[in-house]
Amino acid sequence: MKNEEKSERYREKKNLETCLEPCSIEKGMRILGGKWTGSIIYHLKDGPIRFNDLTRALGGASKKIIDQRLKELEARHMVKRTVISERPIAVTYALTDTGASALDCLEALRAWSESVHGPA
C-alpha cells in the first residue's frame, strides 16, 4: 500500500513539472544555443566586423555555418548586416540593441563554465 501511495505522489509531482510549451529558458537556448551562435555574438561585441574577419576569429567554423547563423541572427533582429562596398562586395555585421542584450547572458555563461571547468 505504501508503494502505491509513493508511486501516485510521484506521478502527481511529475505532472506538475511538465512543460506543455517551451519555457523561457528553452526559448533562450533555441536562440543562443545553436552551434557558433554565442561565439558570433561575442565576437561582434566590440563593433562591426567584416565577414572574413569574423570567419578567421572563429577558427574552426565553416563559412557556410557562419553565414547560416548570421542570417538567423539577422532574422531575429539581433545582428545588422551592412553592405559597405558593391564591387568587390564587402559586408559588415554588427549587434543590434537586442543582440547586445544577450552579452550579459553569455558573460554569465562564460563565468559559470570557467568556475566549473577552469579557464580555456
C-alpha angles and dihedrals in degrees: 000000000000091000090054091052092049091048092050092049090049092052091049092049092047092052092052091056097048115114112216092187129030110281123224093267091052091048091050092048090051088058101039100024099074114114109274094001095110091044091051092051091047092052091050092055095096096053141278117347132186119247096246092047089051090049091053092046092054094051108189099038119103120235089242094058093043090052091048093050092046090053090050091049091047090051089053090050092243096116131038120213117209125187106216099174132023100199111060091014114240122183133185129197126209136175119257120216088268091052092046090053088066092061093082090054092048092047090052090049091050092050092048092048092051091048091053102036104017126245119317 
